[in-house]
Amino acid sequence: MDDGLDFTTWLQAEMDKHQWSQADLARYADLSRAVINKLLNGRTYPQPTTLDAIARALKIPAETIYRRAGLLPRASVQDAYTAELIHKLSLIKDAQRKVTALRLLDALIDEDEAQSLG
């Protein structure tokens, strides 16, 4: 997960993945377009409240964006995957869907173990 991209390059890549313009990210994060523009052009340093808003818009753990912004040390790939997995599971509100997600993970683990044995 640590691909070495600086914050602005990473943020633009995330926007591209979602096919979002600066205005789209501003709207989804409830920030002004000027703030997004300044971040992307490196004219301002991201503040915690801004990072929290962008994390909510992108539906990623706040920890991830804090690391990308250099406010927390980089995580190992394993730690980053674990944090993302926990965050995504927390986004599922329906209890039955959470059970389904866990069953899918169990099935993938069983498949992975069978493949390594064989």
MMTF fields as JSON, N, C-alpha, C and O atoms, coordinates in Angstrom:
{
  "mmtfVersion": "1.0.0",
  "mmtfProducer": "UNKNOWN",
  "numBonds": 471,
  "numAtoms": 472,
  "numGroups": 118,
  "numChains": 1,
  "numModels": 1,
  "chainsPerModel": [1],
  "groupsPerChain": [118],
  "chainIdList": ["A"],
  "bondAtomList": [4, 2, 8, 6, 12, 10, 16, 14, 20, 18, 24, 22, 28, 26, 32, 30, 36, 34, 40, 38, 44, 42, 48, 46, 52, 50, 56, 54, 60, 58, 64, 62, 68, 66, 72, 70, 76, 74, 80, 78, 84, 82, 88, 86, 92, 90, 96, 94, 100, 98, 104, 102, 108, 106, 112, 110, 116, 114, 120, 118, 124, 122, 128, 126, 132, 130, 136, 134, 140, 138, 144, 142, 148, 146, 152, 150, 156, 154, 160, 158, 164, 162, 168, 166, 172, 170, 176, 174, 180, 178, 184, 182, 188, 186, 192, 190, 196, 194, 200, 198, 204, 202, 208, 206, 212, 210, 216, 214, 220, 218, 224, 222, 228, 226, 232, 230, 236, 234, 240, 238, 244, 242, 248, 246, 252, 250, 256, 254, 260, 258, 264, 262, 268, 266, 272, 270, 276, 274, 280, 278, 284, 282, 288, 286, 292, 290, 296, 294, 300, 298, 304, 302, 308, 306, 312, 310, 316, 314, 320, 318, 324, 322, 328, 326, 332, 330, 336, 334, 340, 338, 344, 342, 348, 346, 352, 350, 356, 354, 360, 358, 364, 362, 368, 366, 372, 370, 376, 374, 380, 378, 384, 382, 388, 386, 392, 390, 396, 394, 400, 398, 404, 402, 408, 406, 412, 410, 416, 414, 420, 418, 424, 422, 428, 426, 432, 430, 436, 434, 440, 438, 444, 442, 448, 446, 452, 450, 456, 454, 460, 458, 464, 462, 468, 466],
  "bondOrderList": [1, 1, 1, 1, 1, 1, 1, 1, 1, 1, 1, 1, 1, 1, 1, 1, 1, 1, 1, 1, 1, 1, 1, 1, 1, 1, 1, 1, 1, 1, 1, 1, 1, 1, 1, 1, 1, 1, 1, 1, 1, 1, 1, 1, 1, 1, 1, 1, 1, 1, 1, 1, 1, 1, 1, 1, 1, 1, 1, 1, 1, 1, 1, 1, 1, 1, 1, 1, 1, 1, 1, 1, 1, 1, 1, 1, 1, 1, 1, 1, 1, 1, 1, 1, 1, 1, 1, 1, 1, 1, 1, 1, 1, 1, 1, 1, 1, 1, 1, 1, 1, 1, 1, 1, 1, 1, 1, 1, 1, 1, 1, 1, 1, 1, 1, 1, 1],
  "groupList": [{"groupName": "MET", "atomNameList": ["N", "CA", "C", "O"], "elementList": ["N", "C", "C", "O"], "formalChargeList": [0, 0, 0, 0], "bondAtomList": [1, 0, 2, 1, 3, 2], "bondOrderList": [1, 1, 2], "singleLetterCode": "M", "chemCompType": "L-PEPTIDE LINKING"}, {"groupName": "ASP", "atomNameList": ["N", "CA", "C", "O"], "elementList": ["N", "C", "C", "O"], "formalChargeList": [0, 0, 0, 0], "bondAtomList": [1, 0, 2, 1, 3, 2], "bondOrderList": [1, 1, 2], "singleLetterCode": "D", "chemCompType": "L-PEPTIDE LINKING"}, {"groupName": "GLY", "atomNameList": ["N", "CA", "C", "O"], "elementList": ["N", "C", "C", "O"], "formalChargeList": [0, 0, 0, 0], "bondAtomList": [1, 0, 2, 1, 3, 2], "bondOrderList": [1, 1, 2], "singleLetterCode": "G", "chemCompType": "PEPTIDE LINKING"}, {"groupName": "LEU", "atomNameList": ["N", "CA", "C", "O"], "elementList": ["N", "C", "C", "O"], "formalChargeList": [0, 0, 0, 0], "bondAtomList": [1, 0, 2, 1, 3, 2], "bondOrderList": [1, 1, 2], "singleLetterCode": "L", "chemCompType": "L-PEPTIDE LINKING"}, {"groupName": "PHE", "atomNameList": ["N", "CA", "C", "O"], "elementList": ["N", "C", "C", "O"], "formalChargeList": [0, 0, 0, 0], "bondAtomList": [1, 0, 2, 1, 3, 2], "bondOrderList": [1, 1, 2], "singleLetterCode": "F", "chemCompType": "L-PEPTIDE LINKING"}, {"groupName": "THR", "atomNameList": ["N", "CA", "C", "O"], "elementList": ["N", "C", "C", "O"], "formalChargeList": [0, 0, 0, 0], "bondAtomList": [1, 0, 2, 1, 3, 2], "bondOrderList": [1, 1, 2], "singleLetterCode": "T", "chemCompType": "L-PEPTIDE LINKING"}, {"groupName": "TRP", "atomNameList": ["N", "CA", "C", "O"], "elementList": ["N", "C", "C", "O"], "formalChargeList": [0, 0, 0, 0], "bondAtomList": [1, 0, 2, 1, 3, 2], "bondOrderList": [1, 1, 2], "singleLetterCode": "W", "chemCompType": "L-PEPTIDE LINKING"}, {"groupName": "GLN", "atomNameList": ["N", "CA", "C", "O"], "elementList": ["N", "C", "C", "O"], "formalChargeList": [0, 0, 0, 0], "bondAtomList": [1, 0, 2, 1, 3, 2], "bondOrderList": [1, 1, 2], "singleLetterCode": "Q", "chemCompType": "L-PEPTIDE LINKING"}, {"groupName": "ALA", "atomNameList": ["N", "CA", "C", "O"], "elementList": ["N", "C", "C", "O"], "formalChargeList": [0, 0, 0, 0], "bondAtomList": [1, 0, 2, 1, 3, 2], "bondOrderList": [1, 1, 2], "singleLetterCode": "A", "chemCompType": "L-PEPTIDE LINKING"}, {"groupName": "GLU", "atomNameList": ["N", "CA", "C", "O"], "elementList": ["N", "C", "C", "O"], "formalChargeList": [0, 0, 0, 0], "bondAtomList": [1, 0, 2, 1, 3, 2], "bondOrderList": [1, 1, 2], "singleLetterCode": "E", "chemCompType": "L-PEPTIDE LINKING"}, {"groupName": "LYS", "atomNameList": ["N", "CA", "C", "O"], "elementList": ["N", "C", "C", "O"], "formalChargeList": [0, 0, 0, 0], "bondAtomList": [1, 0, 2, 1, 3, 2], "bondOrderList": [1, 1, 2], "singleLetterCode": "K", "chemCompType": "L-PEPTIDE LINKING"}, {"groupName": "HIS", "atomNameList": ["N", "CA", "C", "O"], "elementList": ["N", "C", "C", "O"], "formalChargeList": [0, 0, 0, 0], "bondAtomList": [1, 0, 2, 1, 3, 2], "bondOrderList": [1, 1, 2], "singleLetterCode": "H", "chemCompType": "L-PEPTIDE LINKING"}, {"groupName": "SER", "atomNameList": ["N", "CA", "C", "O"], "elementList": ["N", "C", "C", "O"], "formalChargeList": [0, 0, 0, 0], "bondAtomList": [1, 0, 2, 1, 3, 2], "bondOrderList": [1, 1, 2], "singleLetterCode": "S", "chemCompType": "L-PEPTIDE LINKING"}, {"groupName": "ARG", "atomNameList": ["N", "CA", "C", "O"], "elementList": ["N", "C", "C", "O"], "formalChargeList": [0, 0, 0, 0], "bondAtomList": [1, 0, 2, 1, 3, 2], "bondOrderList": [1, 1, 2], "singleLetterCode": "R", "chemCompType": "L-PEPTIDE LINKING"}, {"groupName": "TYR", "atomNameList": ["N", "CA", "C", "O"], "elementList": ["N", "C", "C", "O"], "formalChargeList": [0, 0, 0, 0], "bondAtomList": [1, 0, 2, 1, 3, 2], "bondOrderList": [1, 1, 2], "singleLetterCode": "Y", "chemCompType": "L-PEPTIDE LINKING"}, {"groupName": "VAL", "atomNameList": ["N", "CA", "C", "O"], "elementList": ["N", "C", "C", "O"], "formalChargeList": [0, 0, 0, 0], "bondAtomList": [1, 0, 2, 1, 3, 2], "bondOrderList": [1, 1, 2], "singleLetterCode": "V", "chemCompType": "L-PEPTIDE LINKING"}, {"groupName": "ILE", "atomNameList": ["N", "CA", "C", "O"], "elementList": ["N", "C", "C", "O"], "formalChargeList": [0, 0, 0, 0], "bondAtomList": [1, 0, 2, 1, 3, 2], "bondOrderList": [1, 1, 2], "singleLetterCode": "I", "chemCompType": "L-PEPTIDE LINKING"}, {"groupName": "ASN", "atomNameList": ["N", "CA", "C", "O"], "elementList": ["N", "C", "C", "O"], "formalChargeList": [0, 0, 0, 0], "bondAtomList": [1, 0, 2, 1, 3, 2], "bondOrderList": [1, 1, 2], "singleLetterCode": "N", "chemCompType": "L-PEPTIDE LINKING"}, {"groupName": "PRO", "atomNameList": ["N", "CA", "C", "O"], "elementList": ["N", "C", "C", "O"], "formalChargeList": [0, 0, 0, 0], "bondAtomList": [1, 0, 2, 1, 3, 2], "bondOrderList": [1, 1, 2], "singleLetterCode": "P", "chemCompType": "L-PEPTIDE LINKING"}],
  "groupTypeList": [0, 1, 1, 2, 3, 1, 4, 5, 5, 6, 3, 7, 8, 9, 0, 1, 10, 11, 7, 6, 12, 7, 8, 1, 3, 8, 13, 14, 8, 1, 3, 12, 13, 8, 15, 16, 17, 10, 3, 3, 17, 2, 13, 5, 14, 18, 7, 18, 5, 5, 3, 1, 8, 16, 8, 13, 8, 3, 10, 16, 18, 8, 9, 5, 16, 14, 13, 13, 8, 2, 3, 3, 18, 13, 8, 12, 15, 7, 1, 8, 14, 5, 8, 9, 3, 16, 11, 10, 3, 12, 3, 16, 10, 1, 8, 7, 13, 10, 15, 5, 8, 3, 13, 3, 3, 1, 8, 3, 16, 1, 9, 1, 9, 8, 7, 12, 3, 2],
  "groupIdList": [1, 2, 3, 4, 5, 6, 7, 8, 9, 10, 11, 12, 13, 14, 15, 16, 17, 18, 19, 20, 21, 22, 23, 24, 25, 26, 27, 28, 29, 30, 31, 32, 33, 34, 35, 36, 37, 38, 39, 40, 41, 42, 43, 44, 45, 46, 47, 48, 49, 50, 51, 52, 53, 54, 55, 56, 57, 58, 59, 60, 61, 62, 63, 64, 65, 66, 67, 68, 69, 70, 71, 72, 73, 74, 75, 76, 77, 78, 79, 80, 81, 82, 83, 84, 85, 86, 87, 88, 89, 90, 91, 92, 93, 94, 95, 96, 97, 98, 99, 100, 101, 102, 103, 104, 105, 106, 107, 108, 109, 110, 111, 112, 113, 114, 115, 116, 117, 118],
  "secStructList": [7, 7, 7, 7, 7, 7, 2, 2, 2, 2, 2, 2, 2, 2, 2, 2, 2, 2, 6, 7, 7, 2, 2, 2, 2, 2, 2, 2, 2, 6, 7, 7, 2, 2, 2, 2, 2, 2, 2, 2, 6, 6, 1, 1, 7, 7, 7, 2, 2, 2, 2, 2, 2, 2, 2, 2, 2, 2, 6, 7, 7, 2, 2, 2, 2, 2, 2, 2, 6, 6, 1, 1, 7, 7, 7, 7, 2, 2, 2, 2, 2, 2, 2, 2, 2, 2, 2, 2, 2, 2, 2, 7, 7, 7, 2, 2, 2, 2, 2, 2, 2, 2, 2, 2, 2, 2, 2, 2, 2, 2, 2, 2, 2, 2, 2, 2, 2, 7],
  "xCoordList": [0.8, 0.0, 0.847, 0.382, 2.08, 2.96, 3.667, 4.653, 3.16, 3.708, 4.677, 5.144, 4.994, 5.97, 5.446, 6.22, 4.172, 3.624, 3.543, 3.224, 3.841, 3.652, 2.154, 1.347, 1.79, 0.384, -0.44, -1.513, 0.047, -0.749, -0.933, -2.013, 0.118, 0.025, -0.936, -1.749, -0.833, -1.727, -3.18, -4.066, -3.422, -4.792, -5.367, -6.525, -4.567, -5.047, -5.345, -6.326, -4.516, -4.752, -6.054, -6.804, -6.322, -7.572, -8.773, -9.788, -8.653, -9.733, -9.947, -11.082, -8.853, -8.948, -9.632, -10.44, -9.309, -9.95, -11.462, -12.207, -11.902, -13.335, -13.953, -15.164, -13.093, -13.512, -14.146, -15.195, -13.469, -13.937, -13.094, -11.877, -13.76, -13.07, -12.774, -13.177, -12.073, -11.842, -13.175, -13.349, -14.097, -15.419, -16.15, -16.825, -16.013, -16.665, -16.11, -16.871, -14.781, -14.187, -14.592, -14.92, -14.571, -14.978, -16.41, -16.702, -17.284, -18.695, -18.833, -19.507, -18.203, -18.33, -17.667, -18.097, -16.62, -15.907, -16.458, -16.038, -17.389, -17.959, -16.863, -16.798, -16.011, -14.933, -15.087, -15.835, -14.385, -14.442, -13.526, -12.532, -13.885, -13.057, -11.678, -10.683, -11.619, -10.336, -9.385, -8.183, -9.911, -9.074, -8.501, -7.311, -9.342, -8.881, -7.831, -6.804, -8.084, -7.145, -5.796, -4.751, -5.808, -4.56, -3.806, -2.578, -4.533, -3.883, -3.208, -2.052, -3.946, -3.421, -2.259, -1.421, -2.211, -1.125, 0.0, 0.954, -0.119, 0.93, 1.048, 2.089, 0.013, 0.064, -0.378, -0.269, -0.872, -1.263, -0.971, -0.976, -0.718, -0.459, -1.782, -2.521, -2.107, -3.402, -3.554, -2.685, -4.643, -4.966, -5.762, -6.419, -5.705, -6.429, -7.918, -8.447, -8.596, -10.032, -10.256, -11.228, -9.364, -9.449, -9.204, -9.921, -8.187, -7.87, -9.018, -9.346, -9.627, -10.773, -11.918, -12.544, -12.186, -13.275, -12.988, -13.882, -11.754, -11.386, -11.451, -11.904, -11.004, -11.069, -12.511, -12.8, -13.423, -14.842, -15.363, -16.091, -14.996, -15.456, -14.934, -15.663, -13.681, -13.069, -13.402, -13.113, -14.017, -14.364, -13.129, -13.095, -12.121, -10.893, -10.636, -11.17, -9.825, -9.511, -8.776, -7.915, -9.115, -8.427, -6.924, -6.109, -6.575, -5.167, -4.414, -3.264, -5.061, -4.424, -4.049, -2.931, -4.981, -4.706, -3.72, -2.936, -3.753, -2.767, -1.36, -0.403, -1.25, 0.053, 0.488, 1.65, -0.441, -0.115, 0.331, 1.175, -0.252, 0.089, 1.357, 1.817, 1.925, 3.151, 2.938, 3.897, 1.698, 1.414, 1.569, 1.652, 1.607, 1.895, 2.954, 3.045, 3.756, 4.751, 4.075, 2.955, 4.771, 4.254, 4.037, 4.807, 2.995, 2.691, 3.265, 3.484, 3.502, 3.896, 2.704, 1.572, 2.956, 1.876, 0.845, -0.359, 1.315, 0.403, -0.475, -1.686, 0.127, -0.641, -1.659, -2.776, -1.274, -2.177, -3.372, -4.507, -3.12, -4.225, -5.158, -6.38, -4.572, -5.379, -6.247, -7.435, -5.678, -6.444, -7.568, -8.685, -7.269, -8.298, -9.413, -10.59, -9.048, -10.043, -10.967, -12.187, -10.388, -11.192, -12.107, -13.282, -11.573, -12.387, -13.554, -14.687, -13.276, -14.34, -15.409, -16.598, -14.999, -15.985, -16.827, -18.017, -16.216, -16.971, -17.994, -18.958, -17.802, -18.761, -20.037, -21.068, -19.964, -21.144, -22.007, -21.577, -23.21, -24.091, -24.983, -25.279, -25.404, -26.314, -25.557, -24.544, -26.054, -25.384, -25.256, -24.218, -26.297, -26.247, -25.204, -24.536, -25.066, -24.042, -22.641, -21.718, -22.479, -21.179, -20.851, -19.718, -21.852, -21.665, -21.285, -20.389, -21.954, -21.653, -20.217, -19.509, -19.789, -18.417, -17.412, -16.41, -17.673, -16.775, -16.755, -15.704, -17.922, -17.972, -17.186, -16.513, -17.275, -16.496, -15.0, -14.232, -14.599, -13.199, -12.772, -11.692, -13.618, -13.321, -13.147, -12.228, -14.033, -13.946, -12.651, -12.019, -12.256, -11.007, -9.802, -8.851, -9.847, -8.756, -8.672, -7.584, -9.824, -9.841, -9.293, -8.528, -9.692, -9.223, -7.721, -7.022, -7.228, -5.804, -4.999, -3.948, -5.511, -4.828, -4.817, -3.802, -5.921, -6.012, -5.037, -4.39, -4.937, -4.045, -2.586, -1.782, -2.246, -0.849, -0.479, 0.697, -1.465, -1.207, -1.036, -0.404, -1.62, -1.658, -1.526, -1.781],
  "yCoordList": [-1.191, 0.0, 1.262, 2.331, 1.136, 2.283, 2.294, 1.584, 3.099, 3.109, 4.256, 4.456, 5.022, 6.084, 7.381, 8.321, 7.461, 8.69, 9.775, 9.506, 11.026, 12.113, 12.365, 11.837, 13.164, 13.344, 13.867, 13.336, 14.895, 15.482, 14.496, 14.412, 13.755, 12.765, 11.648, 11.192, 11.215, 10.18, 10.651, 9.916, 11.882, 12.403, 12.496, 12.144, 12.966, 13.04, 11.647, 11.461, 10.676, 9.295, 8.75, 8.055, 9.064, 8.632, 9.284, 8.629, 10.553, 11.238, 10.609, 10.427, 10.282, 9.653, 8.289, 7.937, 7.517, 6.212, 6.341, 5.502, 7.395, 7.631, 8.426, 8.64, 8.856, 9.722, 11.005, 11.445, 11.594, 12.815, 14.003, 13.903, 15.106, 16.375, 16.989, 16.454, 18.105, 18.824, 19.231, 19.148, 19.663, 20.071, 18.887, 19.036, 17.713, 16.517, 16.203, 16.007, 16.156, 15.857, 16.912, 16.578, 18.162, 19.239, 19.021, 19.181, 18.66, 18.436, 17.235, 17.33, 16.11, 14.904, 15.056, 14.44, 15.877, 16.095, 17.298, 17.571, 18.004, 19.217, 20.243, 20.835, 20.424, 21.412, 22.355, 22.073, 23.461, 24.361, 23.826, 23.149, 24.144, 23.73, 24.368, 23.774, 25.58, 26.273, 25.482, 25.43, 24.869, 24.06, 22.876, 22.58, 22.203, 21.04, 21.483, 20.824, 22.595, 23.113, 23.433, 23.089, 24.076, 24.414, 23.163, 23.116, 22.157, 20.893, 20.254, 19.835, 20.187, 19.518, 20.281, 19.691, 21.576, 22.384, 22.611, 23.336, 21.982, 22.092, 23.466, 23.792, 24.277, 25.634, 25.689, 26.734, 24.575, 24.519, 23.133, 22.146, 23.083, 21.808, 21.294, 22.066, 20.016, 19.513, 19.534, 19.054, 20.083, 20.144, 18.89, 18.287, 18.502, 17.299, 17.303, 16.274, 18.423, 18.446, 18.229, 17.587, 18.761, 18.57, 17.108, 16.528, 16.514, 15.115, 14.204, 13.249, 14.499, 13.706, 13.769, 12.752, 14.956, 15.136, 14.374, 13.741, 14.434, 13.724, 12.218, 11.483, 11.753, 10.313, 9.833, 8.773, 10.603, 10.213, 10.173, 9.253, 11.157, 11.199, 10.004, 9.411, 9.661, 8.55, 7.191, 6.146, 7.221, 5.994, 5.147, 3.939, 5.833, 5.166, 5.503, 6.489, 4.696, 5.02, 6.362, 6.663, 7.152, 8.432, 8.202, 9.009, 7.092, 6.753, 6.702, 7.132, 6.182, 6.067, 7.438, 7.641, 8.369, 9.689, 10.468, 11.262, 10.247, 10.893, 10.396, 11.169, 9.104, 8.565, 9.16, 9.53, 9.252, 9.814, 11.267, 11.725, 11.985, 13.398, 13.585, 14.712, 12.478, 12.559, 12.894, 13.203, 12.836, 13.124, 11.895, 12.018, 10.727, 9.475, 8.751, 8.954, 7.91, 7.161, 6.188, 5.734, 5.889, 4.927, 3.578, 3.17, 2.896, 1.568, 0.52, 0.775, -0.654, -1.76, -2.098, -1.717, -2.798, -3.193, -4.016, -3.83, -4.922, -5.767, -4.926, -5.141, -3.961, -3.09, -2.257, -2.041, -1.797, -0.984, -1.813, -1.338, -3.044, -3.918, -4.22, -4.222, -4.472, -4.77, -3.574, -3.736, -2.39, -1.179, -0.957, -0.601, -1.17, -0.98, -2.015, -1.685, -3.248, -4.301, -3.997, -4.115, -3.613, -3.274, -2.096, -2.103, -1.098, 0.073, -0.309, 0.114, -1.098, -1.477, -2.319, -2.153, -3.217, -3.994, -3.093, -3.342, -2.056, -1.137, -0.329, 0.172, -0.197, 0.547, -0.245, 0.329, -1.562, -2.413, -2.299, -2.667, -1.797, -1.575, -2.772, -3.034, -3.487, -4.611, -5.817, -6.241, -6.358, -7.472, -8.692, -9.354, -8.995, -10.169, -9.988, -10.946, -8.778, -8.53, -8.656, -9.094, -8.275, -8.463, -9.954, -10.365, -10.753, -12.207, -12.73, -13.565, -12.246, -12.663, -12.297, -13.095, -11.099, -10.672, -11.596, -11.979, -11.95, -12.853, -14.244, -14.881, -14.713, -16.023, -15.997, -16.968, -14.889, -14.754, -14.8, -15.44, -14.124, -14.163, -15.581, -16.033, -16.272, -17.66, -18.525, -19.34, -18.341, -19.112, -18.806, -19.712, -17.542, -17.171, -17.774, -18.223, -17.78, -18.38, -19.879, -20.415, -20.556, -21.991, -22.282, -23.226, -21.466, -21.628, -21.416, -22.16, -20.409, -20.1, -21.249, -21.631, -21.795, -22.91, -24.142, -24.832, -24.421, -25.589, -25.417, -26.375, -24.213, -23.949, -24.13, -24.663, -23.692, -23.813, -25.268, -25.629, -26.097, -27.517, -28.305, -29.36, -27.75, -28.476, -28.734, -29.856],
  "zCoordList": [0.0, 0.0, 0.0, -0.394, 0.438, 0.411, -0.931, -1.133, -1.841, -3.188, -3.41, -4.531, -2.357, -2.465, -3.059, -3.239, -3.365, -3.934, -2.877, -1.719, -3.29, -2.343, -2.183, -2.947, -1.198, -0.858, -2.028, -2.313, -2.703, -3.788, -4.94, -5.526, -5.261, -6.341, -5.936, -6.74, -4.679, -4.173, -4.201, -4.637, -3.733, -3.7, -5.11, -5.335, -6.052, -7.434, -7.975, -8.695, -7.64, -8.085, -7.492, -8.177, -6.22, -5.589, -6.285, -6.524, -6.602, -7.315, -8.69, -9.13, -9.357, -10.683, -10.586, -11.446, -9.533, -9.346, -9.238, -9.744, -8.576, -8.387, -9.543, -9.593, -10.465, -11.577, -11.045, -11.513, -10.043, -9.41, -9.853, -10.007, -10.048, -10.257, -8.892, -7.859, -8.899, -7.642, -7.018, -5.802, -7.842, -7.344, -6.718, -5.699, -7.33, -6.775, -5.387, -4.439, -5.27, -3.972, -2.947, -1.809, -3.339, -2.428, -1.942, -0.757, -2.851, -2.491, -1.554, -0.527, -1.895, -1.078, 0.291, 1.266, 0.357, 1.618, 2.387, 3.511, 1.777, 2.378, 2.675, 3.753, 1.671, 1.729, 0.543, -0.394, 0.59, -0.564, -1.666, -1.401, -2.889, -4.022, -3.92, -4.335, -3.366, -3.208, -2.308, -2.573, -1.252, -0.358, -1.121, -1.016, -1.884, -2.671, -3.68, -3.844, -4.354, -5.354, -4.707, -5.259, -3.561, -2.875, -2.438, -2.515, -1.983, -1.604, -2.812, -2.745, -3.912, -5.106, -5.736, -6.419, -5.509, -6.064, -5.062, -5.342, -3.884, -2.881, -2.259, -1.69, -2.35, -1.797, -0.337, 0.305, 0.188, 1.596, 2.125, 1.389, 3.414, 4.07, 4.624, 5.235, 4.432, 4.882, 6.4, 7.128, 6.857, 8.283, 8.67, 7.822, 9.938, 10.38, 10.027, 9.604, 10.19, 9.866, 8.381, 7.981, 7.568, 6.116, 5.771, 4.956, 6.395, 6.141, 6.557, 5.853, 7.703, 8.162, 7.156, 6.854, 6.644, 5.678, 4.386, 3.825, 3.92, 2.684, 2.906, 2.028, 4.067, 4.37, 4.344, 3.79, 4.939, 4.912, 3.478, 3.106, 2.684, 1.291, 0.497, -0.298, 0.716, -0.015, 0.598, 0.015, 1.791, 2.512, 2.798, 2.56, 3.318, 3.725, 5.19, 5.696, 5.877, 7.271, 7.365, 6.538, 8.36, 8.563, 8.726, 8.282, 9.367, 9.571, 8.233, 8.143, 7.22, 5.9, 5.354, 4.88, 5.422, 4.845, 5.709, 5.19, 7.03, 7.906, 7.565, 7.563, 7.28, 6.886, 5.553, 5.385, 4.608, 3.299, 3.392, 2.622, 4.35, 4.524, 5.355, 5.545, 5.851, 6.619, 8.093, 8.8, 8.56, 9.966, 10.854, 12.076, 10.253, 10.948, 10.13, 8.92, 10.775, 10.004, 9.041, 9.271, 7.982, 7.007, 7.668, 8.538, 7.256, 7.789, 6.852, 5.668, 7.399, 6.537, 5.645, 5.943, 4.577, 3.676, 4.438, 4.26, 5.282, 6.051, 6.966, 7.029, 7.683, 8.576, 7.803, 8.273, 6.631, 5.822, 5.351, 5.379, 4.92, 4.508, 5.681, 5.531, 6.839, 8.024, 8.385, 8.661, 8.388, 8.716, 7.71, 8.086, 6.432, 5.413, 5.556, 5.412, 5.835, 6.011, 7.188, 7.076, 8.293, 9.472, 9.168, 9.535, 8.504, 8.164, 7.251, 7.478, 6.234, 5.301, 5.987, 5.714, 6.871, 7.624, 8.519, 8.714, 9.059, 9.922, 9.139, 9.718, 7.845, 7.018, 6.75, 6.399, 6.917, 6.714, 7.962, 9.055, 7.802, 8.957, 9.269, 10.435, 8.261, 8.442, 9.011, 8.455, 10.116, 10.794, 9.89, 9.887, 9.127, 8.248, 7.149, 6.76, 6.656, 5.63, 6.212, 5.525, 7.474, 8.13, 8.212, 7.961, 8.563, 8.618, 7.235, 7.11, 6.214, 4.836, 4.468, 3.854, 4.84, 4.547, 5.226, 4.622, 6.462, 7.18, 6.554, 6.476, 6.109, 5.43, 4.123, 3.776, 3.406, 2.174, 2.479, 1.761, 3.538, 3.932, 4.314, 3.934, 5.059, 5.412, 4.166, 4.091, 3.194, 1.952, 1.205, 0.662, 1.176, 0.508, 1.227, 0.587, 2.545, 3.329, 3.059, 2.85, 3.063, 2.785, 1.385, 1.19, 0.428, -0.945, -1.028, -1.715, -0.336, -0.325, 0.293, -0.222, 1.409, 2.06, 1.169, 1.079, 0.52, -0.379, -1.54, -1.964, -2.041, -3.166, -2.747, -3.512, -1.545, -1.09, -0.789, -0.837, -0.482, -0.214, -1.514, -1.563, -2.533, -3.624, -4.931, -5.368]
}
